[in-house]
Amino acid sequence: MAIAVASCALAEQPKLPPLKRQPTAEAVVKEHVAAINACDWNRILAQNPDDVEIFSPDGEVAKGRQSVTAMSAQVVKPFREGGICGLKFSGTCQ
């Protein structure tokens, strides 16, 4: 439910959570995977600095926190709506 509300609010330029820096690159990945697995919108976005760039598998590039927020709205939603919430990620390659 909170994800749907956050997605709808994107047109209104939502207030982004403050940046939460992690002490190591490994900690960044661990927190990001945990946030995705929890489908926690604020934790996911708190990992992104102002100059963030995300490259999607289909070649789309989002630059900056607002652009990444809009891109994230397309995937941070329930799986039945075409999103990734409900899937579980590990953050390791096997």
N, C-alpha and C positions, 0 to 999 in steps of 0.2 A: 504494500500500500504506500509506504513512504517513497518508494522508487517512482511509482506512478505520479505522485505529487511533485517530486523533484523534476521528472521529465516534463510535466506540463508547465512547470515554472520556468523552464529554460528560455522561453520566448520573452520573459520579463527580466533577463539578465540576473540570475540568482546570485545571492551572496555566497561566494566560495569560502570554504573553510580555510583557516590559516594554514600555511605551509608547516608541515611537521617533518623536520629533517631527521634522518636516521644516521647513526654513527658510521655505518659501512655500506658498501654496495650490496653486500649479502643481506643486511638488515632491510634495505629498501625492497629487495625482491621478496623477502619473507613477509614483510608487512603488506606489500601489494597483493601477494597471493592470498594471504589471510583475509584481507579486505574484500577481494573478489569472492572468495568462498563464502564470506558472510553476507555478500551482496550489500555491503555498507558503503553507500554513495559518498558520504563525507570522508571516510578513511581512504577511499580510492583517490579522491580528488586532492586530499591533503598531501599526497605524495608528489604533486606536480608543481615545480617552480614556475615562475612567470615565463621563462623561455623554453618550456617543455615542447617537445615535438613527438608526435605519435604517428607511426607509419602503419596503416592497416594492411591486412593481407591482400586487399583488392587494389592497393596502390594509392589510396587516399592519404593525404598528409594533413594533419592538424597541427598548427603552430600557435602556442600561447595557451594560457589556462582557459580562456573563454571558448576557444575553438575546440580544445580537447574536451571541455565539458559538454559541448554540443555533440561531439563524436561519441562520447561515453554514454550519452542518453540513448543512443541507438543500440547499445549492448548491455547496459546495466539495467536490465528489466527481466521479468520472468521468462524462463525458457519457452513457455507456451506462447509468448508474444514475440518470439524471435531473439530473445536475449540470452545471456549466459548465466543468469541467476538460477541456481539449482544444480549446475554442473560443479564438479570439484576439480581443482587444479592443484598440482604438487610443487611447482617451482623448480623441479629437477628434471634432467633429461635421463631417460632410461632406455 
